[in-house]
Amino acid sequence: MPQRKAAEKALRQNERKQKRNRKIKREIKSVLKEFRKSLEEKDSASSKQILEKAYKVLDRAASKKVIHPNKAAQKKSKLAHSLSK
């Protein structure tokens, strides 16, 4: 347990940030899974819509520093490449 008030506050902040980060990462995983599923079904119209949604989720995660901006860019590039195949 924390010994000082500042350490207690830091612990509370870390728990809140951890909760937020987990939620955002879970959202990323679900969108990517949904995108892969639409690619397997060869449904290009829904794939494009899901790709836009994935871009939005990845950009939001990068802007909130949940994931590194370069990682978001890499994922977006791979998704676009997989759609064009």
C-alpha positions as CSV (number, residue, x, y, z in Angstrom):
1,M,0.0,0.0,0.0
2,P,1.1,3.6,-0.7
3,Q,2.7,5.4,2.2
4,R,2.0,9.0,1.1
5,K,-1.0,10.9,-0.2
6,A,0.7,11.6,-3.5
7,A,1.4,7.9,-4.0
8,E,-2.3,7.1,-3.2
9,K,-3.4,9.6,-5.8
10,A,-0.9,8.2,-8.4
11,L,-2.3,4.7,-7.7
12,R,-5.9,6.0,-8.4
13,Q,-4.8,7.7,-11.5
14,N,-3.0,4.7,-12.8
15,E,-6.0,2.5,-12.2
16,R,-8.2,4.9,-14.2
17,K,-5.7,5.1,-17.0
18,Q,-5.3,1.3,-17.1
19,K,-9.1,0.9,-17.3
20,R,-9.3,3.4,-20.2
21,N,-6.4,1.8,-22.1
22,R,-7.8,-1.7,-21.7
23,K,-11.1,-0.5,-23.1
24,I,-9.5,1.2,-26.1
25,K,-7.2,-1.8,-26.8
26,R,-10.2,-4.2,-26.6
27,E,-12.1,-1.9,-29.1
28,I,-9.1,-2.1,-31.5
29,K,-9.0,-5.9,-31.3
30,S,-12.7,-6.3,-31.9
31,V,-12.6,-3.9,-34.9
32,L,-9.6,-5.7,-36.4
33,K,-11.3,-9.1,-35.9
34,E,-14.5,-7.7,-37.6
35,F,-12.4,-6.5,-40.5
36,R,-10.6,-9.8,-41.0
37,K,-14.0,-11.6,-40.9
38,S,-15.4,-9.3,-43.6
39,L,-12.4,-10.0,-45.8
40,E,-12.9,-13.7,-45.5
41,E,-16.5,-13.3,-46.6
42,K,-15.3,-11.2,-49.5
43,D,-17.8,-8.5,-48.8
44,S,-15.9,-5.4,-50.2
45,A,-18.7,-2.9,-49.3
46,S,-18.8,-3.7,-45.6
47,S,-15.0,-4.2,-45.6
48,K,-14.5,-0.5,-46.7
49,Q,-16.9,0.7,-44.0
50,I,-15.2,-1.4,-41.3
51,L,-11.8,-0.1,-42.6
52,E,-12.9,3.5,-42.0
53,K,-14.1,2.5,-38.5
54,A,-10.7,0.8,-37.9
55,Y,-8.9,3.9,-39.0
56,K,-10.9,6.0,-36.6
57,V,-10.3,3.7,-33.7
58,L,-6.6,3.5,-34.4
59,D,-6.2,7.2,-34.8
60,R,-8.1,7.9,-31.5
61,A,-5.9,5.4,-29.7
62,A,-2.7,7.0,-31.1
63,S,-3.9,10.5,-30.1
64,K,-4.6,9.4,-26.6
65,K,-1.2,7.7,-26.4
66,V,-2.6,4.3,-25.8
67,I,-0.6,3.0,-28.7
68,H,2.3,4.6,-30.5
69,P,1.4,6.7,-33.5
70,N,3.8,4.8,-35.7
71,K,2.1,1.5,-34.7
72,A,-1.2,2.9,-35.6
73,A,0.2,3.9,-39.0
74,Q,1.6,0.4,-39.5
75,K,-1.7,-1.2,-38.7
76,K,-3.6,1.1,-41.0
77,S,-1.2,0.4,-43.8
78,K,-1.4,-3.3,-43.4
79,L,-5.2,-3.1,-43.4
80,A,-5.3,-1.1,-46.5
81,H,-2.9,-3.5,-48.2
82,S,-5.0,-6.5,-47.2
83,L,-8.1,-4.8,-48.6
84,S,-6.5,-4.2,-52.0
85,K,-5.4,-7.8,-52.4
